């Protein structure tokens, strides 16, 4: 059996007669694994253990004053600990991509010109460039507190203008198309209805379950903001929940019955939308669609914020601007339709009612 196991992996029978498998290497954390060799779970666990071990080695070998050194200190700082876990996941990916190329360089010698050149080289991916500029700004700010620098070169570099409007908002024809492809009673439809009729982020939708349903509402503590919410259950969502048997704490789980991660949930849902012929449409677009619907219904910003969890009117406006324009245009045209332009006489216009009276 040992001959087919990866390097630093061993199998043995403990004192209780139970076969156990472990990863063990001098200087690394010893880890026991329950998955069988050759399974995806085993491979994923081994790669995670290997990556963490290499990271520890890199940390020990980090050149003092280098970006490797600065980044490791940043990960251990209170600044990093105060960032929410889901945001940390995104930030770490952006930081590590930079670190892979420039980790060994001095963090105190990078100038605004260097940062500007780096951002310019990424002009083909403006959003990624702007995100990197923000992460470098955080690192340089932290380095000032460490006494390594007296300035923040990223703060004087302008970002790249992004023309994209972000995640596209689902319009009514897109919603109807998804509903036609994934009827009520499917997991895909339930995920769709949870997002559309609660107007919550995917990070919150993925953990919703029967235990969150109370007195005709779904209790949500938003992962991004920490804000507790009670979202009344729309009749369409109630029907969708009733049509789908749930055997887990979450309404939506993986095929193995496990909870989705935020990233994998978004990727899974995008595939379901693509299967319905909706390429490029995401779950976040449903949050925008819900906000659009609320604005078109005539709800005030305060009412919309009570459901979406947004704090400021400007945040709501980003999602409802399109709907507000359409509503104002309808009202304007309705007023226009009540006016008849007369030619000659004392007045050039009169209302429809005035014309009919004459």
DRENVOKE-155234 format. One line per 3 residues: number of its first residue (from 1); their letters; for each residue x, y, z of N, C-alpha, C. Coordinates in steps of 0.1 Angstrom, whole numbers, plus 5000, padded with zeros to 4 digits. Layout:
DRENVOKE-155234
NUM	A	X Y Z X Y Z X Y Z; ...
***
This chain:
DRENVOKE-155234
1	XXX	5008 4988 5000 5000 5000 5000 5009 5013 5000; 5020 5012 5008 5028 5024 5009 5034 5028 4996; 5036 5018 4987 5043 5021 4974 5035 5030 4965
4	XXX	5022 5031 4967 5013 5039 4958 5010 5052 4965; 5014 5054 4977 5011 5067 4984 5021 5078 4979; 5016 5090 4979 5025 5102 4976 5036 5103 4986
7	XXX	5047 5111 4982 5058 5113 4991 5053 5119 5004; 5059 5115 5015 5056 5120 5028 5043 5115 5034; 5037 5105 5027 5024 5100 5032 5027 5085 5036
10	XXX	5020 5082 5047 5022 5068 5052 5008 5063 5057; 5007 5050 5057 4995 5043 5062 4999 5033 5072; 4990 5032 5083 4993 5023 5094 4981 5019 5101
13	XXX	4981 5009 5109 4970 5005 5117 4973 5009 5132; 4964 5016 5138 4966 5021 5152 4963 5010 5162; 4964 5013 5174 4962 5004 5185 4948 4998 5186
16	XXX	4939 5005 5180 4925 5001 5180 4921 4993 5167; 4931 4990 5159 4929 4983 5147 4923 4991 5135; 4924 5004 5137 4919 5013 5126 4930 5017 5117
19	XXX	4927 5016 5104 4937 5020 5094 4937 5035 5093; 4949 5042 5094 4950 5056 5094 4961 5060 5083; 4958 5072 5077 4968 5077 5067 4972 5091 5072
22	XXX	4985 5094 5071 4989 5107 5076 4999 5113 5066; 5000 5126 5066 5011 5134 5059 5021 5138 5070; 5033 5135 5068 5043 5138 5078 5057 5142 5071
25	XXX	5062 5153 5075 5075 5157 5070 5082 5166 5080; 5094 5164 5082 5102 5172 5093 5100 5187 5091; 5096 5193 5101 5094 5208 5101 5080 5212 5096
28	XXX	5072 5203 5091 5058 5206 5087 5048 5200 5097; 5036 5205 5096 5025 5200 5104 5022 5186 5100; 5021 5177 5110 5016 5163 5106 5001 5164 5106
31	XXX	4995 5158 5095 4981 5159 5093 4976 5145 5090; 4965 5141 5096 4958 5129 5093 4946 5131 5084; 4944 5122 5074 4934 5123 5064 4925 5111 5064
34	XXX	4912 5114 5062 4902 5103 5062 4899 5098 5048; 4902 5106 5038 4898 5103 5024 4908 5092 5019; 4903 5084 5010 4911 5073 5005 4920 5078 4994
37	XXX	4933 5073 4993 4942 5077 4982 4935 5075 4968; 4938 5084 4960 4932 5083 4946 4919 5091 4944; 4913 5095 4955 4900 5102 4954 4904 5117 4953
40	XXX	4894 5125 4947 4896 5139 4946 4898 5146 4960; 4891 5141 4970 4892 5146 4983 4907 5145 4989; 4912 5133 4986 4926 5130 4991 4936 5139 4984
43	XXX	4935 5140 4971 4944 5148 4963 4943 5163 4967; 4931 5168 4970 4929 5182 4974 4936 5184 4988; 4934 5175 4997 4939 5176 5010 4954 5176 5010
46	XXX	4960 5167 5001 4975 5166 5000 4981 5179 4995; 4974 5184 4984 4979 5197 4978 4978 5208 4988; 4968 5209 4996 4966 5219 5006 4977 5219 5016
49	XXX	4980 5206 5021 4990 5204 5031 5004 5208 5025; 5007 5204 5013 5019 5207 5006 5021 5222 5004; 5010 5229 5000 5011 5243 4998 5014 5251 5011
52	XXX	5007 5247 5022 5009 5253 5035 5023 5251 5040; 5029 5239 5037 5042 5236 5042 5052 5245 5034; 5050 5246 5021 5059 5254 5013 5058 5269 5017
55	XXX	5046 5273 5021 5045 5287 5025 5053 5290 5038; 5053 5280 5047 5060 5281 5059 5075 5283 5056; 5080 5274 5047 5094 5275 5043 5097 5289 5037
58	XXX	5088 5294 5028 5090 5307 5022 5091 5318 5033; 5082 5316 5043 5082 5326 5053 5095 5327 5061; 5100 5315 5064 5113 5314 5071 5125 5320 5062
61	XXX	5124 5318 5049 5135 5323 5040 5133 5337 5035; 5122 5343 5039 5119 5357 5034 5130 5366 5037; 5135 5373 5027 5146 5383 5028 5141 5395 5036
64	XXX	5148 5399 5047 5143 5410 5055 5141 5423 5046; 5130 5429 5048 5127 5442 5041 5121 5439 5027; 5120 5427 5023 5114 5424 5010 5099 5424 5011
67	XXX	5093 5423 4999 5078 5422 4999 5074 5409 5005; 5081 5398 5004 5078 5386 5010 5077 5388 5026; 5087 5395 5031 5087 5398 5045 5076 5407 5049
70	XXX	5073 5418 5041 5062 5427 5044 5049 5420 5044; 5047 5412 5034 5034 5405 5032 5031 5395 5044; 5041 5388 5048 5039 5378 5059 5036 5386 5072
73	XXX	5043 5397 5074 5040 5405 5086 5025 5411 5085; 5021 5415 5072 5008 5420 5070 4997 5409 5074; 5000 5397 5069 4990 5386 5072 4989 5383 5087
76	XXX	4999 5387 5095 4999 5384 5109 4994 5396 5117; 4991 5407 5110 4988 5420 5117 4973 5421 5120; 4970 5430 5129 4955 5433 5132 4948 5438 5120
79	XXX	4955 5445 5111 4949 5451 5099 4942 5439 5091; 4950 5429 5090 4945 5417 5082 4934 5410 5089; 4936 5408 5102 4926 5401 5110 4912 5408 5111
82	XXX	4912 5421 5109 4900 5429 5109 4892 5428 5096; 4899 5422 5086 4892 5421 5073 4884 5408 5073; 4872 5408 5068 4863 5397 5068 4869 5385 5060
85	XXX	4866 5373 5064 4872 5361 5058 4870 5360 5043; 4858 5363 5038 4855 5362 5024 4863 5373 5016; 4865 5385 5022 4873 5395 5016 4888 5391 5016
88	XXX	4892 5385 5027 4906 5381 5028 4909 5371 5016; 4900 5362 5013 4902 5353 5003 4905 5360 4989; 4897 5370 4986 4899 5378 4974 4913 5385 4975
91	XXX	4915 5392 4986 4927 5400 4987 4940 5392 4986; 4939 5380 4993 4951 5371 4993 4955 5367 4978; 4945 5364 4970 4947 5360 4957 4954 5371 4949
94	XXX	4950 5384 4951 4956 5395 4944 4970 5398 4949; 4972 5397 4962 4985 5399 4968 4995 5388 4964; 4991 5376 4964 5000 5364 4961 5004 5364 4946
97	XXX	4995 5369 4937 4999 5370 4923 5010 5380 4921; 5009 5391 4928 5020 5401 4928 5033 5396 4935; 5031 5389 4946 5042 5383 4953 5050 5373 4945
100	XXX	5043 5365 4937 5050 5355 4929 5060 5361 4920; 5058 5373 4915 5068 5380 4906 5078 5389 4914; 5073 5396 4924 5081 5406 4930 5084 5404 4945
103	XXX	5081 5392 4950 5083 5390 4965 5096 5392 4970; 5107 5389 4962 5120 5391 4967 5126 5405 4966; 5118 5414 4960 5123 5428 4959 5121 5436 4971
106	XXX	5129 5447 4973 5128 5456 4984 5115 5463 4984; 5108 5463 4996 5095 5470 4997 5097 5485 4999; 5109 5489 5003 5112 5503 5006 5117 5511 4994
109	XXX	5121 5504 4984 5127 5510 4972 5117 5512 4960; 5105 5507 4961 5096 5508 4951 5090 5522 4950; 5091 5529 4939 5086 5543 4937 5073 5544 4931
112	XXX	5067 5556 4930 5055 5558 4924 5056 5555 4909; 5068 5558 4903 5070 5555 4889 5069 5540 4886; 5075 5532 4896 5074 5517 4894 5060 5513 4895
115	XXX	5052 5518 4905 5038 5514 4906 5030 5518 4893; 5033 5530 4888 5026 5535 4876 5029 5526 4864; 5041 5522 4863 5045 5513 4852 5038 5500 4853
118	XXX	5038 5494 4865 5032 5481 4868 5017 5482 4864; 5010 5492 4868 4996 5494 4866 4993 5496 4851; 5002 5503 4844 5000 5505 4830 5002 5492 4822
121	XXX	5011 5484 4827 5013 5471 4820 5000 5462 4821; 4991 5465 4830 4979 5457 4832 4967 5464 4826; 4969 5474 4817 4958 5482 4812 4948 5473 4805
124	XXX	4952 5461 4800 4942 5452 4793 4932 5446 4803; 4936 5446 4816 4926 5441 4826 4925 5452 4837; 4918 5463 4834 4917 5474 4842 4912 5472 4857
127	XXX	4902 5463 4858 4897 5460 4872 4908 5453 4880; 4916 5444 4874 4927 5437 4881 4937 5447 4885; 4940 5456 4875 4951 5467 4878 4946 5476 4890
130	XXX	4934 5480 4890 4929 5489 4900 4929 5481 4914; 4926 5469 4914 4926 5461 4926 4940 5460 4932; 4950 5457 4922 4964 5456 4927 4968 5469 4933
133	XXX	4965 5480 4927 4969 5493 4932 4964 5495 4946; 4951 5491 4949 4946 5492 4962 4953 5483 4972; 4957 5470 4968 4964 5461 4977 4978 5467 4980
136	XXX	4984 5472 4970 4998 5478 4972 4996 5490 4981; 4986 5498 4980 4984 5509 4989 4982 5504 5003; 4975 5493 5006 4974 5488 5019 4988 5483 5024
139	XXX	4996 5477 5016 5009 5472 5020 5018 5483 5024; 5018 5494 5015 5027 5505 5018 5023 5513 5030; 5010 5514 5032 5005 5521 5044 5009 5513 5057
142	XXX	5009 5500 5056 5014 5491 5067 5029 5493 5069; 5036 5494 5058 5051 5496 5059 5055 5509 5065; 5046 5519 5063 5049 5532 5070 5048 5530 5085
145	XXX	5038 5523 5089 5036 5520 5104 5048 5512 5109; 5054 5503 5101 5065 5496 5105 5078 5504 5106; 5078 5516 5100 5089 5524 5099 5098 5521 5087
148	XXX	5093 5514 5078 5101 5510 5066 5101 5521 5055; 5090 5529 5055 5088 5539 5045 5083 5552 5051; 5084 5563 5044 5078 5575 5049 5067 5580 5039
151	XXX	5064 5572 5028 5054 5576 5019 5047 5563 5014; 5036 5566 5007 5028 5555 5000 5027 5558 4985; 5036 5552 4978 5037 5555 4963 5025 5552 4956
154	XXX	5017 5542 4960 5005 5538 4953 4994 5549 4954; 4995 5557 4964 4984 5567 4966 4984 5578 4956; 4996 5580 4949 4997 5591 4939 4995 5586 4925
157	XXX	4993 5573 4924 4991 5567 4910 4976 5566 4908; 4972 5571 4896 4957 5571 4893 4954 5557 4888; 4941 5553 4891 4936 5540 4886 4932 5541 4871
160	XXX	4929 5530 4866 4925 5529 4852 4910 5530 4851; 4904 5538 4842 4890 5540 4841 4884 5527 4835; 4874 5522 4842 4867 5509 4838 4854 5513 4831
163	XXX	4852 5509 4819 4840 5513 4812 4829 5503 4814; 4832 5492 4819 4822 5481 4822 4812 5486 4832; 4799 5482 4831 4789 5486 4840 4788 5475 4851
166	XXX	4797 5466 4852 4797 5455 4862 4788 5444 4858; 4783 5436 4868 4774 5425 4865 4762 5430 4858; 4758 5424 4847 4745 5429 4840 4733 5426 4849
169	XXX	4724 5435 4849 4711 5433 4856 4702 5424 4848; 4696 5414 4854 4686 5406 4848 4674 5414 4845; 4670 5414 4832 4657 5420 4828 4646 5409 4828
172	XXX	4634 5414 4826 4622 5404 4828 4623 5393 4818; 4628 5395 4806 4629 5385 4796 4640 5374 4800; 4650 5379 4807 4660 5369 4812 4655 5361 4823
175	XXX	4647 5367 4832 4641 5360 4843 4632 5350 4838; 4623 5353 4828 4614 5344 4823 4621 5332 4816; 4632 5335 4809 4640 5324 4802 4646 5314 4812
178	XXX	4651 5319 4823 4656 5310 4833 4645 5302 4840; 4634 5308 4843 4623 5301 4849 4617 5290 4840; 4617 5293 4827 4612 5283 4817 4621 5271 4816
181	XXX	4634 5273 4818 4644 5262 4817 4645 5254 4830; 4644 5261 4841 4645 5255 4854 4632 5257 4861; 4623 5247 4860 4610 5249 4866 4610 5247 4881
184	XXX	4600 5252 4888 4599 5250 4902 4600 5235 4906; 4608 5233 4917 4610 5219 4921 4624 5215 4918; 4632 5223 4911 4646 5220 4909 4655 5229 4918
187	XXX	4667 5223 4921 4676 5231 4930 4680 5244 4923; 4681 5244 4910 4685 5256 4903 4675 5267 4905; 4662 5263 4904 4651 5273 4905 4651 5278 4920
190	XXX	4653 5270 4929 4652 5274 4943 4664 5284 4946; 4676 5281 4941 4687 5291 4943 4683 5304 4936; 4678 5304 4924 4674 5315 4917 4663 5324 4925
193	XXX	4653 5317 4930 4642 5324 4937 4647 5330 4950; 4656 5323 4957 4662 5328 4970 4669 5341 4967; 4677 5341 4956 4685 5353 4953 4676 5365 4948
196	XXX	4666 5362 4939 4658 5372 4934 4648 5378 4944; 4642 5369 4953 4632 5374 4961 4637 5378 4975; 4650 5376 4978 4655 5382 4991 4665 5393 4988
199	XXX	4670 5394 4975 4679 5405 4971 4692 5405 4979; 4696 5393 4983 4708 5392 4991 4720 5387 4982; 4732 5389 4988 4744 5385 4981 4745 5369 4981
202	XXX	4753 5364 4972 4755 5350 4971 4761 5344 4983; 4770 5352 4990 4776 5347 5003 4765 5344 5013; 4754 5351 5013 4743 5350 5022 4733 5339 5018
205	XXX	4730 5339 5005 4720 5330 4999 4725 5316 5001; 4738 5313 5000 4743 5299 5000 4741 5293 5014; 4740 5300 5025 4738 5294 5038 4724 5295 5043
208	XXX	4715 5300 5035 4701 5300 5039 4695 5286 5040; 4687 5284 5051 4682 5271 5052 4669 5271 5060; 4662 5260 5062 4649 5260 5070 4650 5266 5083
211	XXX	4662 5265 5090 4663 5270 5104 4663 5286 5104; 4664 5292 5092 4664 5306 5092 4650 5312 5089; 4640 5303 5086 4627 5307 5084 4619 5309 5097
214	XXX	4615 5321 5099 4608 5325 5112 4596 5334 5109; 4584 5330 5113 4572 5339 5112 4571 5345 5098; 4572 5337 5088 4570 5342 5074 4582 5350 5069
217	XXX	4593 5349 5075 4605 5357 5070 4618 5348 5071; 4628 5353 5064 4641 5346 5065 4651 5355 5072; 4656 5350 5083 4666 5357 5091 4680 5356 5084
220	XXX	4686 5367 5082 4699 5368 5075 4708 5377 5083; 4720 5372 5086 4731 5381 5091 4741 5382 5080; 4741 5394 5073 4749 5396 5061 4764 5394 5064
223	XXX	4770 5385 5057 4784 5382 5059 4793 5394 5056; 4790 5402 5046 4798 5414 5043 4797 5425 5053; 4785 5428 5058 4783 5439 5067 4781 5435 5081
226	XXX	4778 5423 5084 4775 5419 5098 4761 5423 5102; 4753 5429 5093 4740 5434 5097 4730 5423 5097; 4722 5422 5108 4711 5412 5109 4699 5417 5101
229	XXX	4693 5409 5094 4681 5413 5085 4670 5402 5087; 4658 5407 5086 4646 5398 5085 4639 5401 5072; 4640 5392 5063 4634 5395 5049 4621 5387 5048
232	XXX	4609 5394 5047 4597 5387 5045 4597 5378 5033; 4591 5366 5034 4592 5357 5022 4581 5360 5012; 4585 5363 5000 4576 5366 4989 4568 5353 4986
235	XXX	4555 5354 4982 4547 5342 4978 4554 5333 4968; 4561 5339 4958 4568 5331 4948 4579 5322 4954; 4586 5329 4964 4597 5321 4971 4591 5311 4980
238	XXX	4580 5314 4986 4574 5304 4995 4569 5292 4987; 4564 5294 4976 4560 5282 4967 4572 5274 4963; 4583 5281 4960 4595 5274 4955 4601 5266 4966
241	XXX	4601 5271 4979 4607 5264 4990 4598 5252 4993; 4585 5253 4992 4576 5242 4995 4577 5231 4985; 4581 5234 4972 4582 5224 4962 4595 5216 4962
244	XXX	4604 5220 4970 4617 5214 4970 4620 5208 4984; 4620 5194 4985 4624 5188 4998 4638 5191 5002; 4640 5195 5015 4653 5198 5020 4657 5189 5031
247	XXX	4669 5183 5029 4674 5173 5038 4687 5178 5046; 4690 5191 5044 4702 5196 5050 4699 5209 5057; 4709 5215 5064 4707 5227 5071 4706 5239 5061
250	XXX	4711 5237 5049 4711 5247 5038 4701 5243 5027; 4694 5252 5022 4685 5249 5011 4692 5243 4999; 4704 5249 4996 4712 5246 4984 4725 5240 4988
253	XXX	4728 5228 4984 4741 5221 4987 4747 5215 4975; 4760 5211 4976 4767 5204 4965 4760 5190 4963; 4765 5183 4953 4760 5170 4950 4763 5160 4962
256	XXX	4774 5163 4969 4778 5155 4980 4771 5159 4993; 4762 5169 4992 4755 5174 5004 4763 5184 5013; 4774 5189 5008 4782 5199 5015 4777 5213 5012
259	XXX	4781 5222 5021 4778 5236 5019 4788 5242 5008; 4782 5249 4999 4790 5256 4989 4799 5267 4995; 4811 5269 4990 4818 5281 4993 4812 5292 4985
262	XXX	4815 5305 4989 4810 5316 4982 4814 5316 4967; 4827 5313 4964 4832 5313 4951 4826 5302 4943; 4826 5290 4948 4820 5278 4941 4805 5279 4939
265	XXX	4798 5286 4948 4784 5288 4946 4781 5297 4934; 4789 5308 4933 4787 5317 4922 4791 5310 4909; 4801 5302 4909 4805 5295 4896 4794 5285 4893
268	XXX	4789 5278 4902 4779 5268 4900 4766 5274 4894; 4762 5286 4900 4750 5292 4895 4752 5298 4881; 4764 5303 4878 4767 5308 4865 4765 5297 4854
271	XXX	4769 5285 4858 4768 5274 4849 4753 5270 4846; 4745 5272 4856 4731 5269 4855 4724 5279 4846; 4728 5292 4848 4723 5302 4839 4728 5300 4824
274	XXX	4740 5296 4823 4745 5293 4809 4737 5282 4803; 4734 5272 4811 4726 5260 4806 4712 5265 4801; 4707 5276 4807 4694 5282 4803 4696 5292 4791
277	XXX	4708 5293 4786 4711 5302 4775 4714 5316 4779; 4718 5318 4791 4720 5331 4797 4735 5332 4800; 4743 5335 4791 4758 5336 4793 4761 5349 4798
280	XXX	4769 5349 4809 4774 5362 4815 4765 5367 4826; 4754 5360 4829 4745 5364 4839 4748 5357 4852; 4749 5365 4863 4753 5360 4876 4743 5362 4887
283	XXX	4746 5356 4898 4737 5358 4910 4736 5372 4914; 4748 5379 4913 4748 5393 4918 4739 5401 4909; 4737 5397 4896 4728 5404 4887 4714 5403 4892
286	XXX	4711 5392 4899 4697 5390 4904 4695 5400 4916; 4705 5403 4923 4704 5413 4934 4700 5426 4928; 4707 5429 4917 4704 5442 4910 4690 5442 4904
289	XXX	4686 5430 4899 4672 5429 4893 4662 5431 4904; 4664 5425 4916 4655 5427 4927 4653 5442 4930; 4665 5449 4930 4665 5463 4933 4657 5471 4923
292	XXX	4660 5467 4910 4653 5473 4899 4638 5472 4900; 4633 5460 4903 4619 5457 4905 4613 5466 4916; 4620 5467 4927 4615 5475 4938 4614 5489 4934
295	XXX	4624 5494 4927 4623 5508 4923 4611 5510 4913; 4609 5501 4904 4599 5502 4894 4585 5501 4901; 4584 5494 4912 4572 5493 4920 4569 5506 4927
298	XXX	4579 5514 4928 4577 5527 4935 4581 5528 4949; 4589 5518 4954 4593 5517 4967 4603 5529 4970; 4603 5534 4982 4613 5545 4985 4627 5538 4987
301	XXX	4637 5547 4988 4650 5542 4991 4651 5535 5004; 4644 5541 5014 4644 5535 5028 4638 5521 5027; 4627 5519 5020 4621 5506 5018 4630 5496 5011
304	XXX	4637 5501 5001 4646 5492 4994 4657 5488 5003; 4663 5498 5010 4674 5495 5019 4671 5485 5030; 4658 5485 5034 4653 5476 5045 4654 5461 5040
307	XXX	4654 5459 5027 4654 5446 5021 4668 5442 5017; 4675 5451 5009 4688 5448 5004 4699 5449 5015; 4697 5457 5025 4707 5459 5035 4717 5470 5032
310	XXX	4715 5477 5021 4724 5488 5018 4723 5499 5029; 4733 5506 5031 4733 5517 5041 4730 5530 5036; 4736 5534 5025 4734 5547 5019 4725 5548 5007
313	XXX	4719 5559 5004 4711 5561 4992 4719 5559 4979; 4732 5564 4980 4740 5563 4968 4743 5548 4964; 4744 5539 4974 4745 5525 4971 4733 5520 4964
316	XXX	4722 5523 4968 4709 5519 4962 4708 5525 4948; 4712 5537 4946 4711 5544 4933 4719 5537 4923; 4730 5530 4926 4738 5523 4916 4730 5512 4910
319	XXX	4721 5506 4918 4713 5495 4913 4699 5500 4907; 4694 5511 4911 4681 5515 4907 4681 5526 4897; 4692 5532 4893 4693 5543 4884 4685 5541 4871
322	XXX	4687 5529 4866 4680 5525 4853 4665 5525 4855; 4660 5519 4866 4646 5519 4868 4640 5533 4870; 4648 5541 4878 4643 5555 4881 4642 5563 4868
325	XXX	4651 5561 4859 4650 5568 4846 4638 5564 4838; 4635 5551 4838 4623 5546 4831 4610 5551 4837; 4610 5551 4851 4598 5556 4858 4595 5571 4855
328	XXX	4606 5579 4856 4605 5593 4853 4600 5596 4839; 4606 5588 4829 4602 5590 4815 4588 5586 4813; 4583 5576 4820 4568 5572 4818 4559 5583 4824
331	XXX	4563 5589 4835 4555 5599 4841 4555 5612 4832; 4567 5615 4827 4568 5626 4818 4559 5624 4805; 4560 5612 4799 4552 5610 4787 4537 5610 4790
334	XXX	4534 5605 4802 4519 5605 4806 4514 5619 4806; 4522 5628 4812 4519 5643 4813 4518 5649 4799; 4528 5645 4790 4528 5650 4777 4515 5645 4769
337	XXX	4510 5633 4772 4499 5628 4765 4486 5636 4768; 4487 5643 4779 4475 5651 4783 4474 5665 4777; 4484 5668 4769 4485 5681 4763 4483 5680 4748
340	XXX	4475 5690 4742 4473 5691 4728 4479 5705 4723; 4487 5705 4713 4492 5717 4708 4483 5723 4698; 4478 5735 4701 4469 5742 4692 4476 5752 4683
343	XXX	4471 5754 4671 4478 5763 4662 4469 5775 4661; 4474 5787 4664 4467 5799 4663 4459 5802 4676; 4453 5813 4677 4445 5817 4688 4453 5823 4699
346	XXX	4447 5824 4711 4454 5831 4722 4464 5822 4729; 4463 5809 4727 4472 5799 4734 4477 5789 4725; 4489 5785 4726 4494 5774 4717 4492 5760 4723
349	XXX	4488 5759 4735 4486 5745 4741 4474 5746 4750; 4468 5734 4752 4457 5732 4761 4457 5717 4765; 4451 5715 4777 4450 5701 4781 4440 5694 4773
352	XXX	4440 5680 4773 4431 5672 4766 4417 5675 4771; 4415 5677 4784 4402 5679 4790 4396 5693 4785; 4405 5703 4783 4401 5716 4778 4396 5715 4764
355	XXX	4403 5707 4756 4399 5705 4742 4386 5698 4741; 4384 5688 4749 4371 5680 4749 4359 5689 4753; 4362 5698 4763 4351 5707 4767 4347 5717 4756
358	X	4356 5721 4748 4353 5730 4737 4346 5722 4726
***
